[in-house]
Amino acid sequence: MSRYLVTGGCGFIGSHVVERLLERGDAVRVLDNFDPFYDRRTKEANLAQAFARSEACAGDFAFVEGDLREPTAVARATEGCDGIVHLAALAGVRPSIERPVDYWDVNLTGTQCLLNAALDRAKVEGRKLRFVFGSSSSVYGGNDKVPFHEDDPVLAPVSPYAATKRSGELQCSTFHHLTGVPVSCLRFFTVFGPRQRPEMAIHKFTRMIEDGQEIPMFGDGSSSRDYTFVSDIVDGVLAALDRCGNGQHPGFRIYNLGGAATTTLRELIDTIGKALGKEPRVQQLPDQPGDVPRTFADVSRAAAELDYSPKVPVAEGIPRFVEWYRDARQKGEIA
């Protein structure tokens, strides 16, 4: 049995990773500070499900409430761990434009504190921890070449959030170079599914269409995204964790994790409306600063090295999300 730390494990992607690790028999520790970016009760509901899953699986699960920048909390969280899945961050392109200093502090100072703790732990315990860093497709900026490949230049991020994610990759690369600790950086492409954060487009549009509100559509609806269902992302995270540092994996590697298909904004809105059985009312607005016209993942590297293969297309994933949304709202787990 291996023991893993998942930072941000009460959040959207993190809570799914935690449950999958518990289901396969791993011991799991979560570090989360319940950042007020969205309603605490949502994260508490995710945490309660993790404890319930642990009991059902007779698993070993522990929770540490604390901040990435707190050495004491990080030391407690990393003790005895074989690997770290680092998903905690301040998220979101638009809020990062308003709060760039906060994003830089949490996403970079926090990541460095965690890397330092991983090295300290490795020295104490005489072994190298595996380290998986949750990055973002936003690092590609307004890349004209599609699909996006890991070897494409990523020199011009268009938001502070994107800049922190690219900088985090560079931190991890430098850390590996200096210490030899194996690291995988995973560029997530617009993840959706049950527990998605409330400000993200699919959750926000679902809520507004359900309530009969007019939804904002920035641009003419032709912008497109590579939407990726959360179970596919978790498949990639666990594969990267398991192979990090073994014979198939170089010491440092970057992978795209996407759905390998694109959906326009207009198509997305129509798909959500159909799943809800309601006609969306749309307010067209100008493009937003920090937005990019498209994202599209080349997942050939992840397919070859991680056996990654996305299985849930948007047409199947949106109805699953709508079903979860209505159930969670009825239970009072979300607003």
RODO-2510 file (C-alpha; in nm, 4 decimals, decimal comma):
residues 335
     n   res          X          Y          Z
     1     m     0,0000     0,0000     0,0000
     2     s     0,1304     0,3433    -0,0940
     3     r     0,0538     0,6679     0,0863
     4     y    -0,0128     0,9838    -0,1126
     5     l    -0,0716     1,3459    -0,0270
     6     v    -0,3275     1,5303    -0,2381
     7     t    -0,3170     1,9079    -0,1972
     8     g    -0,6479     2,0749    -0,2719
     9     g    -0,8089     1,7387    -0,2083
    10     c    -1,1412     1,8921    -0,1011
    11     g    -1,1780     2,0689    -0,4355
    12     f    -1,3226     1,9622    -0,7675
    13     i    -1,0506     1,7517    -0,9279
    14     g    -0,8744     1,6734    -0,6016
    15     s    -1,1763     1,5096    -0,4379
    16     h    -1,2176     1,2754    -0,7350
    17     v    -0,8481     1,1831    -0,7228
    18     v    -0,8765     1,1116    -0,3494
    19     e    -1,1716     0,8787    -0,3931
    20     r    -1,0072     0,6875    -0,6779
    21     l    -0,6899     0,6377    -0,4741
    22     l    -0,8924     0,5102    -0,1795
    23     e    -1,0898     0,2740    -0,4036
    24     r    -0,7740     0,1080    -0,5267
    25     g    -0,6398     0,0603    -0,1729
    26     d    -0,3946     0,3471    -0,1265
    27     a    -0,3653     0,5509     0,1910
    28     v    -0,4480     0,9161     0,1338
    29     r    -0,3827     1,2385     0,3178
    30     v    -0,5401     1,5683     0,2094
    31     l    -0,4072     1,9197     0,2672
    32     d    -0,6646     2,1938     0,2053
    33     n    -0,7243     2,5375     0,3553
    34     f    -1,0900     2,5835     0,2496
    35     d    -1,0011     2,8971     0,0553
    36     p    -1,3121     3,1207     0,0357
    37     f    -1,3004     3,1373    -0,3462
    38     y    -1,6319     2,9540    -0,3288
    39     d    -1,8733     2,8283    -0,0627
    40     r    -1,6982     2,6255     0,2092
    41     r    -1,9938     2,3899     0,2425
    42     t    -1,9240     2,2594    -0,1091
    43     k    -1,5742     2,1518    -0,0095
    44     e    -1,7006     2,0148     0,3211
    45     a    -1,9477     1,7982     0,1285
    46     n    -1,6596     1,6697    -0,0860
    47     l    -1,4579     1,5941     0,2283
    48     a    -1,7506     1,4093     0,3855
    49     q    -1,7759     1,1911     0,0751
    50     a    -1,4053     1,1117     0,1000
    51     f    -1,4458     0,9990     0,4621
    52     a    -1,7477     0,7910     0,3615
    53     r    -1,5559     0,6325     0,0750
    54     s    -1,2679     0,5555     0,3098
    55     e    -1,5010     0,3783     0,5510
    56     a    -1,6648     0,1829     0,2690
    57     c    -1,3233     0,0730     0,1409
    58     a    -1,1785     0,0188     0,4901
    59     g    -0,9199     0,2709     0,3775
    60     d    -0,6635     0,4912     0,5477
    61     f    -0,7640     0,8554     0,5088
    62     a    -0,6561     1,1674     0,6961
    63     f    -0,7236     1,5384     0,6573
    64     v    -0,4916     1,8279     0,7430
    65     e    -0,6463     2,1743     0,7318
    66     g    -0,3750     2,4214     0,6458
    67     d    -0,2126     2,6461     0,3903
    68     l     0,0594     2,5496     0,1434
    69     r     0,2660     2,8376     0,2752
    70     e     0,2577     2,7093     0,6348
    71     p     0,5690     2,4928     0,6955
    72     t     0,4166     2,3149     0,9962
    73     a     0,1022     2,2107     0,8080
    74     v     0,3021     2,1022     0,5040
    75     a     0,5436     1,8986     0,7180
    76     r     0,2522     1,7179     0,8855
    77     a     0,0870     1,6516     0,5522
    78     t     0,3953     1,5089     0,3788
    79     e     0,5105     1,2806     0,6616
    80     g     0,5426     0,9206     0,5460
    81     c     0,4177     0,9887     0,1936
    82     d     0,5405     0,8052    -0,1154
    83     g     0,4182     1,0738    -0,3521
    84     i     0,2431     1,4085    -0,3823
    85     v    -0,0353     1,5151    -0,6174
    86     h    -0,0241     1,8937    -0,6047
    87     l    -0,3594     2,0354    -0,7152
    88     a    -0,4049     2,3219    -0,4677
    89     a    -0,3975     2,6661    -0,6287
    90     l    -0,5833     2,9889    -0,6724
    91     a    -0,7771     2,9155    -0,9899
    92     g    -0,9485     3,1156    -1,2605
    93     v    -0,8285     3,3454    -1,5360
    94     r    -1,0506     3,6460    -1,4702
    95     p    -0,9994     3,6723    -1,0917
    96     s    -0,6244     3,6503    -1,1481
    97     i    -0,6358     3,9714    -1,3507
    98     e    -0,7854     4,1469    -1,0486
    99     r    -0,5587     3,9791    -0,7872
   100     p    -0,2252     3,8999    -0,9520
   101     v    -0,0186     3,9354    -0,6336
   102     d    -0,2358     3,6826    -0,4495
   103     y    -0,2088     3,4372    -0,7375
   104     w     0,1663     3,4743    -0,7528
   105     d     0,1994     3,4239    -0,3780
   106     v    -0,0241     3,1190    -0,3397
   107     n     0,0567     2,9415    -0,6655
   108     l     0,4328     2,9947    -0,6649
   109     t     0,5335     3,0450    -0,3020
   110     g     0,2995     2,7623    -0,2049
   111     t     0,4398     2,5291    -0,4692
   112     q     0,7974     2,6024    -0,3647
   113     c     0,7146     2,5354     0,0014
   114     l     0,5704     2,1994    -0,0989
   115     l     0,8733     2,1137    -0,3137
   116     n     1,1013     2,2040    -0,0237
   117     a     0,9016     1,9799     0,2079
   118     a     0,9206     1,6949    -0,0421
   119     l     1,2980     1,7270    -0,0480
   120     d     1,3200     1,7455     0,3321
   121     r     1,1043     1,4367     0,3605
   122     a     1,3161     1,2517     0,1061
   123     k     1,6318     1,3326     0,3054
   124     v     1,4773     1,2156     0,6324
   125     e     1,3281     0,8969     0,4915
   126     g     1,6081     0,8177     0,2457
   127     r     1,3917     0,7945    -0,0677
   128     k     1,2626     1,0205    -0,3413
   129     l     0,8942     1,1077    -0,3414
   130     r     0,7077     1,1175    -0,6716
   131     f     0,5681     1,4621    -0,7477
   132     v     0,2752     1,5354    -0,9803
   133     f     0,1937     1,9002    -1,0495
   134     g    -0,1463     2,0133    -1,1765
   135     s    -0,0814     2,2650    -1,4543
   136     s    -0,3201     2,4093    -1,7127
   137     s    -0,3812     2,4407    -2,0858
   138     s    -0,3857     2,8160    -2,0248
   139     v    -0,0053     2,8124    -2,0546
   140     y    -0,0482     2,7899    -2,4335
   141     g    -0,1990     3,1388    -2,4484
   142     g    -0,3322     3,2329    -2,7911
   143     n    -0,1381     2,9585    -2,9691
   144     d    -0,2403     2,9546    -3,3380
   145     k    -0,1164     2,6020    -3,4006
   146     v    -0,3689     2,3311    -3,3168
   147     p    -0,3796     2,0858    -3,1618
   148     f    -0,1503     2,2058    -2,8834
   149     h     0,1568     1,9886    -2,8237
   150     e     0,3779     1,9849    -2,5168
   151     d     0,6781     2,0943    -2,7253
   152     d     0,5010     2,4074    -2,8568
   153     p     0,6469     2,7397    -2,7367
   154     v     0,4671     2,8681    -2,4264
   155     l     0,6307     3,2061    -2,3945
   156     a     0,3265     3,4339    -2,3984
   157     p     0,0604     3,3482    -2,1376
   158     v    -0,2259     3,5997    -2,1473
   159     s    -0,3324     3,6044    -1,7799
   160     p    -0,1589     3,6048    -1,4414
   161     y    -0,3135     3,2634    -1,3706
   162     a    -0,1567     3,1197    -1,6846
   163     a     0,1753     3,2823    -1,5994
   164     t     0,1745     3,1216    -1,2541
   165     k     0,1047     2,7791    -1,4013
   166     r     0,3864     2,8067    -1,6529
   167     s     0,6130     2,9372    -1,3783
   168     g     0,5116     2,6415    -1,1634
   169     e     0,6247     2,4057    -1,4387
   170     l     0,9605     2,5838    -1,4475
   171     q     0,9871     2,5572    -1,0679
   172     c     0,9297     2,1821    -1,0955
   173     s     1,1827     2,1458    -1,3764
   174     t     1,4475     2,3329    -1,1790
   175     f     1,3665     2,1324    -0,8669
   176     h     1,4094     1,8034    -1,0540
   177     h     1,7360     1,9221    -1,2079
   178     l     1,8792     2,0123    -0,8678
   179     t     1,7458     1,7201    -0,6631
   180     g     1,6692     1,4318    -0,8969
   181     v     1,3180     1,4015    -0,7534
   182     p     1,0934     1,2743    -1,0381
   183     v     0,8219     1,5185    -1,1457
   184     s     0,5292     1,5069    -1,3895
   185     c     0,3452     1,8258    -1,4890
   186     l    -0,0076     1,7748    -1,6203
   187     r    -0,1716     2,0384    -1,8390
   188     f    -0,5447     2,0028    -1,7759
   189     f    -0,7820     2,1133    -2,0526
   190     t    -1,1098     2,2663    -1,9214
   191     v    -1,2186     1,9962    -1,6798
   192     f    -1,5901     1,9432    -1,6151
   193     g    -1,8151     1,6979    -1,4377
   194     p    -1,9714     1,6471    -1,0933
   195     r    -1,8414     1,8920    -0,8277
   196     q    -1,7153     2,1421    -1,0850
   197     r    -1,6489     2,4824    -0,9300
   198     p    -1,9561     2,7105    -0,9404
   199     e    -1,7914     2,9941    -1,1361
   200     m    -1,6849     2,7708    -1,4248
   201     a    -1,8861     2,8001    -1,7442
   202     i    -2,0696     2,4673    -1,7468
   203     h    -2,1756     2,4944    -1,3816
   204     k    -2,2653     2,8623    -1,4139
   205     f    -2,4646     2,8143    -1,7358
   206     t    -2,6472     2,5126    -1,5926
   207     r    -2,7502     2,7103    -1,2849
   208     m    -2,8635     3,0132    -1,4839
   209     i    -3,0576     2,8189    -1,7484
   210     e    -3,2238     2,6103    -1,4771
   211     d    -3,3324     2,9315    -1,3022
   212     g    -3,4550     3,0935    -1,6233
   213     q    -3,1855     3,3616    -1,6205
   214     e    -3,0203     3,5151    -1,9235
   215     i    -2,6676     3,3806    -1,9588
   216     p    -2,3680     3,5871    -2,0730
   217     m    -2,1963     3,4713    -2,3921
   218     f    -1,8664     3,6489    -2,4417
   219     g    -1,7890     3,6904    -2,8106
   220     d    -1,9918     3,5515    -3,1000
   221     g    -2,0030     3,1949    -2,9659
   222     s    -1,7374     3,0619    -3,2040
   223     s    -1,4615     3,0319    -2,9423
   224     s    -1,3904     2,6670    -2,8700
   225     r    -1,2538     2,4596    -2,5848
   226     d    -1,1281     2,1079    -2,5365
   227     y    -1,3619     2,0029    -2,2554
   228     t    -1,2406     1,7038    -2,0532
   229     f    -1,4571     1,4949    -1,8221
   230     v    -1,3180     1,4646    -1,4729
   231     s    -1,2963     1,0829    -1,4735
   232     d    -1,0659     1,1014    -1,7761
   233     i    -0,8482     1,3545    -1,5952
   234     v    -0,8267     1,1260    -1,2910
   235     d    -0,7186     0,8380    -1,5161
   236     g    -0,4309     1,0546    -1,6369
   237     v    -0,3359     1,1765    -1,2899
   238     l    -0,3110     0,8255    -1,1480
   239     a    -0,1180     0,6968    -1,4494
   240     a     0,1299     0,9835    -1,4171
   241     l     0,1652     0,9189    -1,0444
   242     d     0,2258     0,5468    -1,0912
   243     r     0,4797     0,5893    -1,3722
   244     c     0,6591     0,8939    -1,2379
   245     g     1,0242     0,8017    -1,1898
   246     n     0,9995     0,4457    -1,3181
   247     g     1,1778     0,3034    -1,6210
   248     q     0,9164     0,4275    -1,8687
   249     h     0,9290     0,7870    -1,7468
   250     p     1,2133     1,0387    -1,7667
   251     g     1,2816     1,2253    -1,4470
   252     f     1,0817     1,5295    -1,5616
   253     r     0,7901     1,5188    -1,8046
   254     i     0,5007     1,7381    -1,9194
   255     y     0,1745     1,5860    -2,0430
   256     n    -0,1433     1,7251    -2,1975
   257     l    -0,4597     1,5759    -2,0468
   258     g    -0,7534     1,6737    -2,2661
   259     g    -1,0552     1,5361    -2,4422
   260     a    -0,8821     1,5598    -2,7822
   261     a    -1,1912     1,7264    -2,9345
   262     t    -1,3337     2,0781    -2,9412
   263     t    -1,6758     2,2285    -2,8712
   264     t    -1,7750     2,5855    -2,9527
   265     l    -1,9288     2,8067    -2,6873
   266     r    -2,2574     2,8168    -2,8761
   267     e    -2,2633     2,4374    -2,9054
   268     l    -2,1904     2,4061    -2,5341
   269     i    -2,4805     2,6335    -2,4391
   270     d    -2,7189     2,4405    -2,6647
   271     t    -2,6022     2,1063    -2,5229
   272     i    -2,6617     2,2223    -2,1655
   273     g    -3,0062     2,3553    -2,2568
   274     k    -3,0976     2,0237    -2,4169
   275     a    -2,9839     1,8273    -2,1114
   276     l    -3,1931     2,0536    -1,8878
   277     g    -3,4901     2,0449    -2,1220
   278     k    -3,4950     2,4247    -2,1343
   279     e    -3,4270     2,6892    -2,3978
   280     p    -3,1265     2,9072    -2,3082
   281     r    -3,1655     3,2861    -2,3151
   282     v    -2,8362     3,4391    -2,4262
   283     q    -2,6899     3,7864    -2,3828
   284     q    -2,4010     3,8417    -2,6226
   285     l    -2,1131     4,0435    -2,4770
   286     p    -1,7653     4,1531    -2,5952
   287     d    -1,4697     3,9186    -2,5581
   288     q    -1,3134     3,9195    -2,2116
   289     p    -0,9492     4,0067    -2,1394
   290     g    -0,7415     3,6951    -2,0756
   291     d    -0,9640     3,4661    -2,2821
   292     v    -0,8158     3,2699    -2,5714
   293     p    -0,9999     3,1792    -2,8932
   294     r    -0,9455     2,8044    -2,8693
   295     t    -0,7863     2,5165    -2,6832
   296     f    -0,7236     2,1735    -2,8320
   297     a    -0,5031     1,9034    -2,6828
   298     d    -0,2643     1,6783    -2,8671
   299     v    -0,2645     1,3826    -2,6265
   300     s    -0,0315     1,1574    -2,8263
   301     r     0,2446     1,1755    -2,5638
   302     a     0,0068     1,0872    -2,2809
   303     a    -0,1406     0,8081    -2,4920
   304     a     0,2026     0,6598    -2,5650
   305     e     0,3550     0,6974    -2,2181
   306     l     0,0527     0,6854    -1,9835
   307     d    -0,1934     0,4774    -2,1885
   308     y    -0,4207     0,7804    -2,1623
   309     s    -0,7402     0,7636    -2,3665
   310     p    -1,0322     1,0020    -2,2968
   311     k    -1,3606     0,8113    -2,2875
   312     v    -1,6380     1,0607    -2,2014
   313     p    -1,7308     1,3095    -2,4765
   314     v    -1,9152     1,6348    -2,4080
   315     a    -2,2442     1,4921    -2,5375
   316     e    -2,2310     1,2253    -2,2652
   317     g    -2,0632     1,4286    -1,9918
   318     i    -2,3049     1,7238    -1,9879
   319     p    -2,6125     1,5103    -1,9018
   320     r    -2,4077     1,3450    -1,6256
   321     f    -2,3209     1,6854    -1,4868
   322     v    -2,6824     1,8058    -1,5034
   323     e    -2,7983     1,4952    -1,3151
   324     w    -2,5385     1,5579    -1,0434
   325     y    -2,6220     1,9292    -1,0283
   326     r    -2,9929     1,8759    -0,9710
   327     d    -2,9309     1,6111    -0,7065
   328     a    -2,6678     1,8180    -0,5209
   329     r    -2,8854     2,1268    -0,5272
   330     q    -3,1820     1,9357    -0,3888
   331     k    -2,9624     1,8086    -0,1045
   332     g    -2,8421     2,1629    -0,0287
   333     e    -2,4786     2,0787    -0,1076
   334     i    -2,4578     2,3619    -0,3628
   335     a    -2,6378     2,6938    -0,4034
***
